[in-house]
Amino acid sequence: MKVYVSVDIEGVAGITHWDEADKRHPDYAEFREAMIGEAVAAVEGALAAGATEVWVKDAHDSGRNLVATALPAGVRLLRAWSGHPLCMVEGLDGSFDAVVMIGYHARAGSEANALAHTMEPRLTRIAINGVPVSEFTIHALASSMLGVPTVFVSGDAGLMEEVAAANPAIERCPVKQGLGAATISMTPAEATAAIRSGVARALHGDRAAMLLALPPAFDVDVTYGDPASAYRMQWYPGASHVGDRTVRFTTPDYFEVLRFLRFTT
């Protein structure tokens, strides 16, 4: 069994403020360790479930947060960004059996996490077919496009509602809850234990039932925080400016959605 683990930071247990997710800030080191701990727990859960190959994508900010020496032997670690449209699941293909998402977070516009955003904090909303989406939905649809189910997601409680609405069969692990600018969180030890056991349980489950259904066509709206960005991004081929700082792109091909987002977010 071949497993892909994508790791972000804003949904990691305990992280509450942007300073804690910023590599340039003194607070970062402590919370980087929490991110690493949750990534390692996910790998351990996959190995316990019988995984013979595990890839880990460092999917936060610079993509240079996870420390290779902390990961179990044999893991393949993808660091930084090449610019590929698969973005937070770069390197994924049909040879994988499952995707696991760790440290993911609520979408832009949500009040469920003070660090809520989708792709870039300067965006106020990304919607697919009229429904606001998170980074989970964008990349779970990408994995489903490749025939690979997303089987487990950890992060804030608000995101878990989106995951359940997308497909209740996906195993969910809420490690914290947003409360305005505050959080109520599990301890790192509790979070890693829950992730380790949850990943193993998900991989033993009905993985085929966890695939998201792709609609026959996609209307993608990206809303920017400033009008200058919306004006500039409308010139992407096939896109149009539909007002209120929003650019729309329509296609039947989800890879083209990913390409559009890669160049406009």
Helices and strands as residue ranges (DSSP letters): E 2-7, G 18-21, H 28-48, E 53-58, G 68-70, E 76-78, G 87-89, E 98-104, E 123-128, E 131-132, H 135-145, E 150-156, H 157-166, E 171-179, E 182-185, H 188-204, G 207-210, E 218-224, H 227-233, E 239-243, E 246-251, H 254-264
